[in-house]
Amino acid sequence: MANLKVLGGKPLRSEPYPAWPAHDERDSRAVTGVIESGQWGGIPYPGSKAKAFAGQFAAMQGGIFAVPLSNGAAALEVALRAANIGWEDEIIIPAYAFQSIPVAALAAGAIPVIVDIDPGTYCIDPEQVRLALTPKTRAIIVAHLGAQMTDMDAIMEIADSRGLFVIEDCSQVPGAKWHEQGAGTIGHFGAFDFGPGAILTTGEGGMLLCRTRDLAERAAGIVDCGRPKDAAQSNFTLGTNYRLSELQAALGLVALERFPEQVKLRAENVASLEEGLSKLPGVRLLRHDIRHTARSFHRYILAIDPQTFGAEHNVVCFALAGEGIPCDPGYPAMHHYDLFQPWLSRLPVPGAFPERFQFEKLHFPEAERASEDEAVWLDEAIFRAGKQGIDDAVEALKKLLDNRSEMQQLEEMRMKLFGLR
């Protein structure tokens, strides 16, 4: 009789993990108050709730200038446009991140230049950034992900030496700090997403932290259909409607009330998880840099050795989910990402920029290894289920290791299904 649930055995955990988003009567009161006020949208921009949300969020992160807007993808595009980055400028981006990063570059008229990641953190590799620099390089976008932060010391040294803008994609790490400096306040911009799965959610929504008042005013004008936001109220720009609604902002204000305790809980539980994972063969913890002084995260990423488990990470995630542990294999490498189709944008004309967009000729070994073999993304709910929730995640991985022959059977089934050898 099989032991793994996906082959007919009994699951290790039958109790569901806590649902997300967390909510209570405070959310209902906040939304009801906005509805009764009659001021639902974002005009005049920012609305009173959006302005309060932006101020409190900036204070939490240690920033000064915060621009509330519709989502994190818009925040990336607005940052590039506020920096006056456009047609044929080159933007260096990580090969392992969400597709909103290169799409934002294309939306601004710029060319995303993909570079490989550091295998120790799965964040962009500063040495690969150095190698990708050209006279057309105008900015670097980094993505902090999986309880890790990019080596911001190295990135800022590169940027400052070449006069480049740095945009931090912080959607997975609100509350995190590098040298006690909040994520999103180290570069010139910090982009945050508050979508339904984010650890600070407003349903949909986003925030852009800006280093200077000038950048913030330019960004706010772009968000508000080009209306001037400078002190003289005379400088129009080319903008669109990326405003945050008052309903979303009201939910954000309540979310900020809960957030410190949630961050504390995850930080405490991640230490327990890592202690358990460190005892398992075939599991590699990503490198925690001591300069990363406060951890806050959306998903927790670990790396598995396919040889030890008898299967690659998609199969491991499939088997783990069967045991009651919510997880997924994470992003594809950017040049293999179905959601990133740059030739459909029509911005780079067909046949242009072959060194950037002929993906069949590009190779990013570390991102490919992470996305095709190693990465296992554990859901944040695991860290809100107490010690038992953590213990069950560790035990489920151990169960897979103890049943390697069944894992090999699953791997063989996968290879047969997809015509692999």
C-alpha positions, 0 to 999 in steps of 0.5 A, spaced: 500 500 500 502 506 498 504 511 503 504 518 499 497 521 499 497 522 491 498 515 490 493 513 495 496 513 502 493 517 508 495 525 508 500 527 514 496 533 515 488 534 514 487 540 518 487 546 513 492 552 514 489 559 516 485 562 510 487 569 507 486 574 507 485 575 515 479 579 516 474 581 522 469 587 523 474 592 523 474 591 515 467 591 515 466 598 519 472 601 514 469 599 508 462 601 510 464 608 513 467 609 506 461 607 502 457 611 507 461 617 505 460 617 498 467 618 496 469 611 493 474 613 488 480 616 488 478 623 486 481 628 488 487 625 488 489 622 493 483 621 497 483 622 505 484 615 506 489 614 501 493 619 503 493 617 510 494 610 508 500 612 504 503 616 510 502 610 515 506 606 510 511 610 509 512 611 516 513 603 517 518 603 511 522 609 513 521 612 507 518 620 506 515 620 499 509 615 498 505 615 492 499 610 493 496 607 486 492 601 483 497 596 483 505 594 484 505 593 476 503 600 475 508 602 481 514 599 477 512 603 470 510 609 474 517 609 477 521 608 470 517 614 467 518 618 473 525 617 472 524 619 464 526 612 462 523 611 455 524 608 448 530 604 447 533 605 454 536 599 457 533 596 464 537 590 467 532 585 471 533 579 474 531 572 470 527 570 476 521 574 478 514 576 476 513 578 469 510 585 471 518 587 471 520 586 464 512 588 462 513 595 466 520 596 462 516 595 455 510 599 457 515 605 458 518 604 452 525 601 454 528 594 453 529 589 459 535 586 459 535 579 463 541 577 467 542 571 472 541 570 479 545 569 485 544 561 487 544 563 494 539 567 494 535 567 488 535 574 487 539 578 482 547 577 482 550 583 482 556 580 478 552 579 472 549 586 473 556 589 472 557 584 466 550 587 463 552 594 463 552 598 456 552 605 455 544 605 454 543 602 461 539 607 465 536 603 471 536 596 475 530 593 477 531 588 483 526 583 486 526 581 493 523 575 494 522 568 498 524 571 505 531 574 502 533 581 500 538 583 494 545 585 496 543 592 496 550 594 498 553 591 491 547 594 487 547 601 490 555 601 489 554 599 481 548 604 480 552 610 484 558 609 480 554 609 473 549 614 475 543 609 474 536 609 477 535 603 482 528 600 483 526 595 488 520 590 487 518 589 494 512 586 493 514 580 497 517 583 503 514 589 506 516 590 513 523 587 511 530 591 512 537 591 510 542 595 515 536 597 519 533 601 512 526 599 510 526 595 503 524 600 498 527 606 501 534 604 499 534 605 491 531 611 488 524 607 488 520 602 492 514 598 488 509 594 493 503 590 491 497 589 495 494 584 491 489 578 494 495 574 495 500 579 498 502 579 506 499 586 506 493 586 502 487 591 500 484 586 495 488 590 489 492 596 490 500 598 490 505 603 493 511 607 490 516 610 495 520 615 492 527 618 494 525 625 493 519 630 493 521 631 485 520 624 483 514 623 488 511 629 484 512 626 477 510 619 479 503 622 482 502 626 476 503 620 472 498 616 476 493 622 476 492 622 469 498 627 468 495 633 473 500 637 476 503 635 483 508 640 484 508 646 488 506 651 482 501 647 480 503 648 473 507 642 470 503 637 466 505 630 464 503 624 460 499 620 465 493 615 466 489 613 471 492 609 476 489 612 482 488 608 489 480 608 491 478 610 498 475 603 499 482 599 498 485 605 502 481 603 508 482 596 507 490 598 507 489 602 514 486 596 517 491 591 514 497 596 517 494 595 524 495 587 524 501 587 520 506 588 525 504 582 529 503 578 523 511 580 521 513 578 528 509 571 528 512 569 521 519 571 523 519 567 530 516 561 526 521 562 520 527 560 525 523 554 527 522 552 520 529 553 518 532 549 524 527 543 522 529 544 515 537 544 516 536 537 519 533 534 512 538 531 507 537 534 500 534 540 503 538 547 502 536 553 505 537 560 501 543 564 504 540 569 510 545 575 509 546 578 516 545 585 513 538 583 512 536 585 519 529 584 519 525 579 515 518 579 512 516 575 507 510 573 502 513 566 501 518 562 504 523 559 498 527 553 499 531 549 494 531 541 494 536 536 491 532 532 486 537 526 486 536 526 494 528 526 493 528 522 487 524 527 483 524 534 481 521 540 484 514 540 481 513 533 483 515 535 490 510 540 490 505 536 488 506 531 493 507 536 498 500 539 497 497 532 497 500 531 504 496 538 506 502 543 505 500 549 501 506 550 496 508 551 489 514 551 484 514 558 483 516 562 477 519 560 471 525 563 468 524 569 465 526 567 458 521 561 459 515 565 462 509 564 458 506 570 461 512 574 458 511 575 450 515 581 449 514 580 441 507 581 442 508 588 445 510 591 438 515 596 441 521 592 439 519 591 432 520 584 429 527 582 429 529 587 433 534 586 439 535 579 438 540 579 443 535 580 448 529 577 445 531 571 442 530 567 448 531 560 445 539 562 444 539 565 452 541 561 457 541 563 465 543 557 468 542 559 476 535 561 474 533 555 470 536 550 475 531 554 480 525 554 476 526 547 473 529 543 478 530 546 485 525 551 488 519 550 493 515 556 495 512 554 502 505 558 503 505 564 508 499 560 511 504 555 514 507 561 518 500 563 521 499 556 524 503 555 530 508 550 532 504 544 529 503 548 522 511 548 522 512 541 524 507 538 519 511 542 513 518 539 516 515 532 517 511 532 510 518 533 507 521 528 511 515 523 509 517 524 502 524 523 503 522 516 507 518 514 501 523 516 495 521 510 491 514 512 491 517 519 489 521 516 483 514 513 481 511 520 481 517 522 477 517 517 472 509 518 471 511 526 470 516 524 464 512 519 461 506 524 461 510 530 458 514 525 453 521 526 457 527 522 458 
